[in-house]
Amino acid sequence: MEKLLLDAPSAEERPLSRVIFSSIIKTIPDKILANYIDIREIHLLIAALRKRFDVQTTVTDSVNEGALFSVRGHVSQFDKTLDELERRYAELCTHGKQLADSTYISAITNVIPPQYKYVLGQLEIHARAINNYQQSLDPDAHLYVTTPDMLINECRQAFANWQTTNKQQNPIAATHPYCNEANHPYFRGRGGFRG
């Protein structure tokens, strides 16, 4: 039965398809049916109605897009934060919503912790240098643009570099003044412990 609603009917299914088509048409108001008067196949009618009255609206698109900007994570798990951001972006794309690269780059920039903001600057300097060189050769040259994938890959590389150099240390604890006992006020004092 569901196959008749979604696919073109075969020769033996055609009589049943016409019965279902006429029963569906009886339930549709005339104002709506006037838009689909040329459609004679049930699967085409269902597809057209689904396209017009789908639950995906601009509000749900905005909410899903806003979910990209709500991704947060700890600096020590920056790679997992990037994974979550990519997962939500892929989920948006599977729902048929195509985001502009500038919006996705803005979401990525929003996720980048302060320790890795230098990656943005490096990519901008790189893009400017390439564009200046290309325009010096040909003023009508196509401008080099940073893509979201480039930005994510550079952030992953920066995080991987940090992980290899600081395997044991947490980035927050590494900068904390009391990271060892010698500097902690509890252990510094007048003659140590009293007992």
C-alpha positions in Angstrom: 0.0 0.0 0.0 2.8 2.5 1.0 4.6 1.6 -2.2 1.6 2.9 -4.2 1.9 6.3 -2.5 5.6 6.8 -3.1 6.4 5.0 -6.4 4.8 4.7 -9.8 2.3 1.8 -9.9 2.9 -1.2 -12.1 0.3 -2.4 -14.6 -1.5 -4.7 -12.1 -1.5 -2.1 -9.4 -3.0 0.7 -11.6 -6.7 0.0 -10.7 -6.0 0.0 -7.0 -3.9 3.2 -7.5 -6.9 4.9 -9.2 -9.2 4.0 -6.3 -6.7 5.4 -3.8 -6.2 8.5 -5.9 -9.9 9.2 -6.1 -10.4 8.7 -2.3 -7.5 11.0 -1.5 -8.8 13.7 -3.9 -12.2 13.6 -2.1 -10.5 14.6 1.1 -8.6 17.6 -0.3 -10.3 21.0 -0.2 -11.1 22.5 -3.7 -8.9 25.5 -3.1 -5.9 23.3 -2.6 -6.8 20.8 -5.3 -7.0 23.6 -7.9 -3.2 23.9 -7.7 -2.8 20.2 -8.5 -5.5 19.7 -11.2 -3.0 18.5 -13.8 -1.6 15.7 -11.7 -3.1 12.3 -12.4 -0.7 10.0 -10.6 -1.0 9.3 -6.8 2.8 9.3 -6.2 3.2 12.7 -8.0 0.3 14.2 -6.0 1.7 12.9 -2.7 5.2 14.4 -3.6 3.7 17.7 -4.5 1.6 17.9 -1.4 4.5 16.9 0.8 6.7 19.6 -0.8 4.1 22.3 -0.2 2.9 21.2 3.3 6.1 19.7 4.7 6.7 20.3 8.4 10.1 21.8 7.6 9.6 25.5 7.8 11.9 28.5 8.0 11.5 28.4 11.8 12.7 24.8 12.1 15.5 25.6 9.6 16.5 28.6 11.8 16.4 26.5 14.9 18.6 23.8 13.3 21.0 26.4 12.1 21.1 27.9 15.5 22.1 24.5 16.9 25.4 25.0 15.1 26.1 28.1 17.2 25.3 26.3 20.4 28.0 23.7 20.2 30.4 24.1 23.1 33.2 22.0 24.6 36.2 22.1 26.9 39.5 23.2 25.3 41.1 19.9 26.2 38.4 18.1 24.1 38.5 20.5 21.1 38.6 17.7 18.6 35.4 16.2 20.0 33.8 19.7 19.7 34.8 19.9 16.1 33.4 16.4 15.5 30.0 17.5 17.1 30.0 20.6 14.9 30.6 18.6 11.7 27.9 16.1 12.8 25.3 18.9 13.2 26.3 20.4 9.9 26.0 17.1 8.1 22.6 16.6 9.8 21.5 20.0 8.5 22.6 19.1 5.0 20.7 15.8 5.0 17.5 17.8 5.8 18.1 19.7 2.6 19.3 23.0 4.1 22.4 24.3 2.4 24.2 26.8 4.6 26.5 29.5 3.1 30.2 28.9 3.7 30.3 32.2 5.6 27.7 31.0 8.1 29.5 27.7 8.7 32.8 29.5 9.1 31.2 31.8 11.6 29.9 28.8 13.5 33.4 27.3 13.5 34.9 30.6 14.6 32.4 30.6 17.5 33.6 27.2 18.7 37.3 27.9 18.5 38.7 28.5 22.0 41.1 31.5 22.6 44.1 29.2 22.6 43.5 28.4 18.9 42.4 31.8 17.6 45.8 32.2 16.0 44.8 29.6 13.4 42.2 32.1 12.0 44.9 34.8 11.7 47.3 32.4 10.0 44.6 31.4 7.4 43.7 35.1 6.7 47.4 36.0 6.2 47.8 33.0 3.9 44.8 33.9 1.9 45.8 37.6 1.6 49.3 36.6 0.5 48.0 34.3 -2.2 45.5 36.9 -3.4 48.1 39.7 -3.5 50.4 37.5 -5.5 47.7 36.4 -8.0 46.4 39.9 -8.5 49.9 41.2 -9.1 50.2 38.7 -12.0 46.6 39.1 -13.3 44.2 41.7 -11.9 41.2 39.6 -13.0 42.4 36.5 -11.2 40.0 34.5 -9.1 40.4 35.3 -5.4 41.5 32.5 -3.0 38.9 31.9 -0.3 39.3 30.0 3.0 36.8 27.2 3.1 35.2 25.7 6.2 37.0 22.4 5.6 40.4 24.2 5.5 39.6 25.9 8.8 38.5 22.7 10.5 41.6 20.8 9.2 43.9 23.6 10.5 42.2 23.6 13.9 42.6 19.8 14.1 46.2 20.1 13.2 46.8 22.8 15.8 45.1 20.6 18.4 47.1 17.5 17.4 50.3 19.5 17.7 49.3 20.6 21.2 48.5 17.1 22.1 51.8 15.7 21.0 53.8 18.4 22.9 51.7 18.3 26.1 50.6 14.7 26.5 50.4 14.8 30.3 49.2 18.4 30.9 45.8 19.8 30.7 45.9 23.2 28.9 44.2 25.0 31.9 46.4 23.3 34.5 49.6 24.0 32.5 49.0 27.8 32.9 47.8 27.6 36.5 50.3 29.1 39.0 49.6 26.3 41.5 50.2 23.4 39.2 52.9 21.9 41.5 53.2 21.7 45.2 56.1 24.0 45.5 54.0 27.0 44.5 50.8 26.1 46.3 50.2 28.4 49.4 49.2 25.4 51.5 52.7 23.9 51.2 54.5 27.3 51.4 54.4 28.8 54.8 56.2 29.2 58.0 58.0 25.9 58.6 55.6 23.5 57.0 53.0 21.5 59.0 52.3 22.0 62.6 51.4 19.1 64.6 
